[in-house]
Amino acid sequence: MDVNIAEPDSPAAEILIGISACLLGQQVRFDGGHKHDRYITDILGQYFRFVPVCPEVEIGMGVPREAVRLTGTPESPQMLGSRTGTDWTDQMTAFADKRVRQADLQGLSGYILKKDSPSCGMERVKLHRPSGMPEKTAVGLYARALLAGHPLLPVEEEGRLNDPRLRENFIERVFAYHRLQTLMAGPFRRGAVVAFHAANKYLILAHSPRHYTLLGRLVADIKSHRPAQFRDAYSALFMEAMAIKATPSKHHNVLLHILGYVKDHLDAADKKYILNVCEDYRRGLTPLIVPLTLIKLFLGKHDIPYIAGQTYLNPHPKELLLRNHV
C-alpha cells in the first residue's frame, strides 16, 4: 500500500548548523583536547553541514592555553585568566559582536553550543565571586552575542540534547526554520505564504494554541501588510511558537483535530481503538510515534490531501527516531 504522506522538505540548499568546534573533535580546548560528540557528528551530520567556531582560538588564545572563567555579575561578566587574571573581556566581546555578523554565520538554521563554556555556554555558566562558591548564573560572552544577533535562530547546548524532548524540539525547530528561510528568501508571493502556513498549522498548534490564533489572524490579513513587514512579523511569531515546547496534552489535541477529518472513514471499532491509543499517549503510556503511525495508516487508505500535506506528520526525517522517545 502506498501512503502518500508529505515527507520533510529536501531543498537543494544545505542545512547549515553553527557549532562549537570542540564538539566536532577539533583539538581546540584549553588543554589541547576536544569534546567530540558522536551523536552530533555521526547522526545529525547526515542531515546538516556544520560551521565550526572556537571563539577562544579565533581571538588568538592559542592551544594549549590558560583556562578562563567568568567573574563579576550575570548582566556584565568579565572573562579572566584563571591563573594570571589576564582580562579577555573587551577582546572577546568585540570579537563576538563582529563574528556573529560574518557571512558564514548568516545562513545558519541552528546552532549547537558547548555547555558550561565561559565563551560558548548558553545558560548556567559558572560565575566566580571574590568570595563564596561559584554561581551558575552566567551566559558565555560569545553565546550572549550570538543570541542577541540571531534572535530567531534555534540554539541549543550539546548536553541538553541528551534529553529526548529537548532534542526533538531543537531538531524540529531547525527543520522548521530552514523551511521558513527557504520561503522568505524567495520572491514574496501571498499564495506561497498561505500554502506554507496551511501546511504548518497543526505543527504550530502542537506548540502554542495562542500563536496558532495569532498567526492565523496575521495570514488572514496579509494584504494589509507590506512584504518586508509581513516577513518580519510572521517569522518572529512562527519561531516564537516553535520555541514553546510541545507537550503530550497539546499533541493529543492535535491528534484529535486530525481524527476529525478521518472519523467518517472509520467504523466504530476502529474509532474506539485509535482514540484509546491517543489517550494512552496523553497519559504517558506510549510514545507519540504509536498514534501517529495508526493515523498515517488510515490516511494512506483515504484521500485527504489537507491532512496528508501537514508538516506535523513528518517535521523531520523519520530515521532520526525522535518521536519514538517523546
N, C-alpha and C positions, 0 to 999 in steps of 0.2 A: 504494500500500500504506500503510495506517495503522499507525504504530508507536506503541504505547501505552506509552511510557516516561515515568516521572514527571519532570516539569519542576520547577525550583526553585519553592518556595512563593511565592505572590504575596499575602501578607496585606494587609488593609486598612491596617494601620499602616505609616507611612513608616519607612524605614531611615535613622536619624539618624547622622551621622558628625561628630564634632568635628574642627575643623581650624584650623591657624594661619591667621589672616585674610589674611596677605600672599599665601598660595598661591591665593586666590580673586581676586587682582588688586586687593585693597584697598590703598590707599597709606598703609600704617602703618609702614613701615620707618623706621629712624633717619634715613635720608637723604631721606625723603619718597617713596620708591619702593615697589615691590612685587616679588613673585616669582611672578607668575601662572603656574600650571601648567596648560596646556591639556588634558593628559590627564585631570587631576582634574576640571576643570570641564566639558569637552566630552564625555568618555566616561563617567567614573564619575558625573557629575552627572545622567545619565539614570536612574540607579538609586538614588541616595542624595540625601537633603536634608542640606545642610551647616550646622553650627552653628559660626560663626567666633568665635575668641577671639584677641586680641592682648594678652598679659599686660602688656607694657610700656606700651601705650597705656592699658589699663584701670586701671593704678595711677597714671596721670597724668603720664607722662614727656613726652608731647607729641610732635608731628610738625612739623618735623624735631627731632631731639634728639641729645644726645651719645651716642655708641656706648658700650655697656657690655661688660665682659669678666669672666670668672671668674678668681679668684686663690685661693690657699690650697691645700687638699688635696681630693682627689676625694671624700672622705667628708663634708667640710664646707666647700664652696666659698663664697666671698664674691663678690657681684656689685658691681663698682665701675665708676664712670665712667672711660673710657679716658684722658681728658684731665685732669679735675679730681680724680678719685679719690673722687667722691661715692659713699657706701655705700648701695646699694639693697637689701642682703641681707635685713634684717629685714622691710622693707615688702613685698618680693616674696614671701618665704616665707610671711608671714601671709596675703597676698592669695591665693596659690596654694592653700594649705590650705583656705581658705574657698571659693574659686571652684570647685574640682573637686567640691564637695558641693552646689552650687546646682542648682536644679530643672532648668534647661535642659540640664545635662550628665548627668542621672540615667538618661535613656532611651537613651543612645548605644549603638550596636552596633559602633563602631570609632572610631579617631582617627588623623588624619594630621598629623604634626608637621613643622616646618621644621628641616631638618638644620643642624648647626653653630651653632644659636642658643644664646646663654647663658641664655635663658629656656626655649626650646622644644626644644632638641636632645635626642634620646633617648639618644644614645651618642656617644662620641668627640668631645665638645666640647672646644675648646682650654682648657687650664688654664694660666694665666700664673704663672710663678715670679719671685721677686725677681731671680734671675739665671739665665741659661741660656735655652734655647729652650722655647716653649710645648709642653706635652704634651697629646695628645688622649686624656684620661683622665676627663673630667668628664661629668656629666649636667646639662642645664639645670634651673634651680630650679623652674620651673612643671612641666616634664616629670617631674621627680622626684616631685612631689606627685601628679600625675595617675596615674603608675604605681603608687604606693603606695595611692592611694584607690580605684582601679579595677583590681584585680589580674587580673580575668578578661577585661578589655576588650582586643580586638585593637588594637595600637598600632603604627604604622609611620612612618618618615620618608619624605618625598616623593622624596628622592634614591635610596633603596633600591628604590622602585617601578620604577626603570628596569631592575632585574634581573628577568627573566621568572619565575624560580622564587619569588623573594620576593614579587613582585606577585601571582602566583597564590595563594600561601599566605595572604597578607593578605586578599585579597578572599574566598577560600574561608572563612577564619575569620570574616569579617564576616557572611556569609550564615548560617554555622553558628550563630554566637552569636545572631543575630536569631531563628532558628528556636527555639533553646533558650529565649530570653527569652519568646517567644510561648507556648511550652509551660508554662514555670514561672510565668507571670503569671496563668494561669487557675486554676480550682479543681483541687486535687490529685486526679487520678484515676489509679490504678495502671495501668489499661488504656491510657490515653493515653501514659503514660511508657514502658510496654513497647513500644507501637507505634512511638514515636519512636526508641527505642533499636534496635529491629529494622530500621528504615529507614536508620539511620545506621551500622550495624555495619561495612560494608565501607569507609565513609569513615574511621571510626576506625582500622580495621586498616591502611589505607594510610599512616597517620601513625605509629601506635605499636602493634605487636602486644602489648606489655606492657599498655598501657591498655585494649586490646580485651579482654584477660582480666580485668583489674580491674573494668572497668565491667560486664562480663557477670556477674561474681560479685555485684556490688552490686545489679544489677537482679533477679537470681535471688533475692536475699534482701530484696527491697523491703518485704515485710510486717513485717520486724523493725525497721524504721526509722520514726520519726515523720516526717510530711511535711516539716517545715522542715529536719530533719536530713538527710533524703534529698536534698532540693533542693540544699542546700549541698554535700554530698559528691559528688553526680552532676555538678553544674555545674562544680565545681573540677576533677574528673578529666577531664571531657569537653573543657574548654577547654585544660587542660594537654596533652592528647593532640593537639589541633588545632594547638597552638603548635610541636609537633615536626614538622619538615619531612618531607613525603613524599619518597621517593626512587624512582628507576626500579626498583630492586630490590624495594621494598615495593609499588609499583604493579603490578609484574609478578606478585607473589604474589597480589594481589587479582584480577587478570585471570584467573589460573589457577583461583582459587576460583569465579569466576563461570562460567568454562567448564565446571566440573564439573557445573553444572546444565543446561548446554546440550548437552553432548557426546553424549547419547543421541539427539539430534535431528540430528546431523551425520554425513555419510558420511566415510569415511576420508580422502578428498582434501580436503574442507573442513576437517576437524580438523587435518590436517597444515599446511594453508595458514595457518590462523589462529594455530596455535602458532608457526609461523615468524615471522609478523608480530609477535607478542608478544615473541619473542626478539629481533627486530630493535629493538624499542623498548627492551628491557632493555640492549642494547648501545649505545644512543645513536644508532642509525641512522635513527630515525623518531620523530616526536613522539607523545605519548600519544593525541592525537585519532584517530590511524590505527587502532590496535587497538580503541579504544572504538567507533568508527564501525562496524567489522565486527561487533563483539559486538551492538551495537544492531540491526544488520540482521537477525541471526539471532534475537534476542529478539522482533523485530517479527513474525517468521513463526510464533512459537510462544507459547503462553500459559503464562508462568512468572511469576506475579504477584509472588512474593517478590523476584526479581531485578529485575523491571521497576520495582518500588517503591523500589529502593535510591537514596538521595540521591547516592551515589558517582557514578552515571552522569551526573548533572546538578547539581553542587553550586552552580553559579552560572549566570547567563544565557549561553547559547551565543554570543550576539552579542559578548560580550567577547573571544572567541577566545583565552582564556587557555591552554587545553590544546593549542593549536596550537604553543606555544613551550616546552613542558616535556616 
